[in-house]
Amino acid sequence: QVQFVESGGGLVQPGGSLRLSCAASGSIFRLYAMGWYRQAPGKQRELVARITSGGSTNYADSGKGRFTISRDNAKKTVYLQMNSLKPEDTAVYYCNRDPIVPEYWGQGTQVTVSS
């Protein structure tokens, strides 16, 4: 059974940094592309960044130059390093496969950017 557990969120001031982690279990993790997604209040969930099984990365325009996605296949973990955070980055952040498998959504981790 596949499960993703997100962690690392919190309250940070504008311009600050956070590193999110997504621990996976129950699957051949290394074979799948993974994504970080976020959902802000009143908005649809959106893709923030993705990483292929081979390590190629893509970013939404909102995170280009500020966010870095990476993966450690031995640890079955995907990371999202977020720098220069802005209030508009406030959201619940989730990880999932790319393309999304709806039944694999976890609880997410809350990121709040505020002074």
Disulfide bonds with the S-S distance in Angstrom:
Cys22-Cys95 1.89
